Structure formats: C-alpha cells, structure tokens
Amino acid sequence: MRGLLKNNFYATLPNVKVFSVIMLLLGIFVVAMDNKIPSLIIGYTLLCMIGFSLNSIASLRRECATKWSKYKITAPVKRSAIVRSYFWSLLLWLAAGMIFAGTGVALSILLHGFPFDKNTDIFMLLVVGTGISLFMGAVFFPLIYLGGEERNEVFLVVSLLCGIGLVMGLATLINSFFPAPMTPVQIVLGGMMILVSALLVFALSYPLTVCISRKREY
C-alpha cells in the first residue's frame, strides 16, 4: 500500500508543483489585499481545496499515457489495494489543500480582521470545499474504470460538475427544512449533514469501484 501511495504521489507531483506555486503567489496576493471583499478569500479557499483534489485524480491520465495502469495489475498487489490507494491519495491532497487554504485565511484575518458576517462562514467554506472534492472523487473513480483512462478529461469535468451540483442540491434541500434566517446551530447542523453525506457517498464509491475494476478486462 505504501508503494502504491508513493507511485500516486510521484505521478501527481509535477502538476502539484506548478499548482502549488500558483496558489502560493495567489495566496500572497489575497493576504496582501484588504479583506473587505471576502469573495477573494472564498474563491482562494475553494480553489485550494478543490484544485489539489482535482490534481490528484487527474494523475490517472499520466498512468494511461505510460501504460502503467496495465502493468500495475501484474504486480503482487490486489486490485482493491490499487483502488484504495487512489481514494487515500485524494484525501491526502485534499488535506494539503486545506493547509494552504487555512494558512491563507488565518494570515488574512490576522492582518486585516475577520471579514465575514457570521462566525460559521469559515466552517461552511470548509464544508463546501470538502463536499465538492469528495463527491467529485466518488463520481470520478467508478467512471474512470467504466469508461477508461483515455476519457479522463471528460470524466474530470463531469465529476466536478456532479460534485458542485450535489453540494448545491443538498444546501437547497437543507435550506427548505430550516426557516430563514438560520441560527448558527442550524447552519452547523446543515453543514454537518452535507459533510456526512459526502463522506458516506465517498466511502460507498470505494466498493463500487473495486467491483467495476475486477470485472474490467485490460
């Protein structure tokens, strides 16, 4: 398992290096700017979390180009372990995105003060970024085994749109249950519902992807 994670790490590393530099420069800009316009912080936070996750699953295209995905199954590892390594890699890069985003937000607040109207806004940013990333991975991995790595770009777009749509749909459903304006407790409860739903779908996607991968012929 450790070897598979290392392989995924090195496959993702070239794209992540470029993306990290861009996020570092963008983070410096966001921190230097007056945060009276919170949309900058919101955009940066979501871009960090979703972007790192997107780079993680996009690395499968690199395996397709080098035919490594075909050679990997001849190694003494189970297909379930290969699939599991992809899921863990996404979670690890999502954590890296959270660190980038959290550092940028913390420095901005330290220099310019709290920019949001409610204390729960940062929590909801975390929920939205995490939810989209998890839903995106949950949709992408089964699709890539069903349709093949050569359709990576199309599946990336489809899975990202599905992730955004599912989070927006859940948020709309939760808003219909709670009367406006929502209290902080209701906001946190709604956010936890989105987060738990995303984690559940992500977890259920793993056995589904394993099942599809075992039936796939290379």
Disulfide bonds with the S-S distance in Angstrom:
none
